[in-house]
Amino acid sequence: MHKRPRQVLIADATRARMFHVQHGTLVPTPVWELATEIESSGDIASDRPGRGRDEGGEGRHQKGPSTDPHRYQKTRFAHGLAQRVERDRVHHRLDSLLIVAPPRTLGDLRRELSGAARTIVHSEIPKDLAHLGPGEIGAHLGAVLRA
């Protein structure tokens, strides 16, 4: 494994950008970007929840949704992102990857990455830098990119 990461994946629940890190520079070069939009709750779950009966005969009650639609969309995005990372790994475009994402997104991505893709992960940083430009990302990750 390399002493420092050669690629940096910056992600949050709806956007991901892959960067290449040139030796001797702290400003990563953009390679690709993925994005999705999270639909509003009204658009996702427009049906009314079902109703059920209590076992003890206390009456009827409304059933809540079994899954959070927003959460489901975020895990689907992590799944698609993991597939993209795997494709890049297979085509030898990735060899030492730093992943920077908020804790929940990082966990989703970690669960979705294949075993082979996890072997190229240099390190992970639980931080939200998705809204920053390449120069600002380099400033936040300077110590890791210099190592």
Secondary structure as the mmCIF struct_conf table of DSSP 4:
data_model
#
loop_
_struct_conf.conf_type_id
_struct_conf.id
_struct_conf.beg_label_comp_id
_struct_conf.beg_label_asym_id
_struct_conf.beg_label_seq_id
_struct_conf.end_label_comp_id
_struct_conf.end_label_asym_id
_struct_conf.end_label_seq_id
BEND BEND1 LYS A 3 ARG A 4
BEND BEND2 ARG A 6 ARG A 6
STRN STRN1 GLN A 7 ALA A 11
BEND BEND3 ALA A 13 THR A 14
STRN STRN2 ARG A 15 HIS A 20
TURN_TY1_P TURN_TY1_P1 HIS A 23 GLY A 24
BEND BEND4 LEU A 26 VAL A 27
HELX_LH_PP_P HELX_LH_PP_P1 PRO A 28 PRO A 28
STRN STRN3 THR A 29 ALA A 35
HELX_LH_PP_P HELX_LH_PP_P2 ILE A 38 SER A 40
HELX_RH_AL_P HELX_RH_AL_P1 SER A 41 ILE A 44
BEND BEND5 ASP A 47 ASP A 47
HELX_LH_PP_P HELX_LH_PP_P3 ARG A 48 PRO A 49
STRN STRN4 ARG A 51 ARG A 53
TURN_TY1_P TURN_TY1_P2 GLU A 55 GLY A 56
BEND BEND6 GLY A 57 GLY A 57
STRN STRN5 ARG A 60 GLN A 62
HELX_LH_PP_P HELX_LH_PP_P4 LYS A 63 PRO A 65
BEND BEND7 SER A 66 THR A 67
HELX_RH_AL_P HELX_RH_AL_P2 PRO A 69 VAL A 90
TURN_TY1_P TURN_TY1_P3 HIS A 91 HIS A 92
BEND BEND8 ASP A 95 SER A 96
STRN STRN6 LEU A 97 ALA A 101
HELX_RH_AL_P HELX_RH_AL_P3 PRO A 103 GLU A 112
BEND BEND9 LEU A 113 LEU A 113
HELX_RH_AL_P HELX_RH_AL_P4 GLY A 115 ARG A 118
TURN_TY1_P TURN_TY1_P4 THR A 119 ILE A 120
STRN STRN7 VAL A 121 PRO A 126
TURN_TY1_P TURN_TY1_P5 ALA A 130 HIS A 131
BEND BEND10 LEU A 132 LEU A 132
HELX_RH_AL_P HELX_RH_AL_P5 PRO A 134 HIS A 140
TURN_TY1_P TURN_TY1_P6 LEU A 141 LEU A 141
HELX_RH_AL_P HELX_RH_AL_P6 GLY A 142 ARG A 146
#
